[in-house]
Structure formats: structure tokens, C-alpha cells
Amino acid sequence: MWPHTVVQTWVVHLIRNTFRLVARQDWDAVKRGIAPICTAPTPDTAAVALEDLAEKWGRKYGAVIRLWRNAWDEFVPLD
């Protein structure tokens, strides 16, 4: 209907869904890993921060990394 519409995933939805997948005892550490993604000045910087998160938490919380990667194109649509 609107061909020039850009859909962007809200960060709050990704964060809320992230913490549904993370054990409570890891919330603070994972939160520190997500912050650089959400506050990155460029999409490339955010991608590097996501890779850092994947290196640290990917084995334990692979579903979180998949969540962020699957939403990536809508999370950073204006790159």
C-alpha cells in the first residue's frame, strides 16, 4: 500500500524478548553486552557489538543471538 514505508523494529521489543530468553542471574551481564549495540553511532559499529555479544554469550544463549540477527534488517533499516 505504501511502497516507500520503512519498518523499524523497536529496540524495546528486542530487549524485552531478549530477557525472556536469559536467566535472571545473567541479566546484568547481558544488559552490558546489549548496550553497545543499542547506543552504537553507526550500523557497522552496532554489528561489531553484536558479534562481541555473540562471542561472549552465543554458546549459552544462542536463541538471543538468533533473535537479534533475525531482526537486524528491521533494527537498522536506515544504514
C-alpha positions as CSV (number, residue, x, y, z in Angstrom):
1,M,0.0,0.0,0.0
2,W,2.8,2.4,0.9
3,P,5.8,1.3,-1.1
4,H,8.3,3.8,0.5
5,T,7.5,2.8,4.0
6,V,10.4,1.8,6.3
7,V,9.6,-0.6,9.1
8,Q,11.9,-0.4,12.1
9,T,11.8,-2.9,15.0
10,W,11.7,-1.1,18.3
11,V,14.7,-1.6,20.5
12,V,12.4,-2.1,23.5
13,H,10.8,-5.2,21.8
14,L,14.2,-6.7,21.2
15,I,15.3,-6.1,24.7
16,R,12.1,-7.4,26.2
17,N,12.3,-10.6,24.1
18,T,16.0,-10.9,24.9
19,F,15.4,-11.0,28.6
20,R,12.7,-13.6,28.2
21,L,15.4,-15.9,26.9
22,V,18.1,-15.1,29.5
23,A,18.4,-16.5,33.0
24,R,17.8,-13.8,35.7
25,Q,21.3,-14.2,37.1
26,D,22.8,-13.2,33.8
27,W,20.6,-10.1,33.2
28,D,23.1,-7.5,34.3
29,A,26.0,-9.0,32.2
30,V,23.8,-9.4,29.1
31,K,22.5,-5.9,29.5
32,R,26.0,-4.6,29.5
33,G,26.6,-6.6,26.2
34,I,23.5,-5.2,24.6
35,A,24.1,-1.6,25.5
36,P,26.8,-1.0,22.9
37,I,24.5,-2.4,20.2
38,C,21.7,0.0,21.1
39,T,23.9,3.1,21.5
40,A,26.2,2.5,18.5
41,P,26.8,5.6,16.4
42,T,26.7,3.6,13.1
43,P,25.2,0.3,11.9
44,D,28.8,-1.1,11.4
45,T,29.6,-0.3,15.0
46,A,26.4,-2.0,16.1
47,A,27.3,-5.0,14.0
48,V,30.7,-5.3,15.7
49,A,29.0,-5.0,19.1
50,L,26.5,-7.8,18.1
51,E,29.5,-10.0,17.2
52,D,31.1,-9.3,20.6
53,L,27.8,-10.3,22.3
54,A,27.7,-13.5,20.2
55,E,31.3,-14.4,21.1
56,K,30.6,-13.9,24.8
57,W,27.0,-15.3,25.1
58,G,26.4,-17.3,21.9
59,R,27.1,-20.7,23.4
60,K,24.8,-20.2,26.4
61,Y,22.1,-18.0,24.7
62,G,22.2,-18.9,21.0
63,A,18.5,-18.0,20.8
64,V,19.3,-14.4,21.9
65,I,21.8,-14.1,19.1
66,R,19.4,-15.5,16.6
67,L,16.7,-13.1,17.8
68,W,19.0,-10.1,17.2
69,R,20.3,-11.4,13.8
70,N,16.8,-12.2,12.6
71,A,15.6,-8.7,13.5
72,W,18.7,-6.9,12.2
73,D,17.4,-5.7,8.9
74,E,14.5,-4.0,10.7
75,F,16.6,-2.9,13.6
76,V,18.9,-0.8,11.4
77,P,16.8,0.0,8.3
78,L,18.5,3.3,7.6
79,D,22.1,2.2,7.1
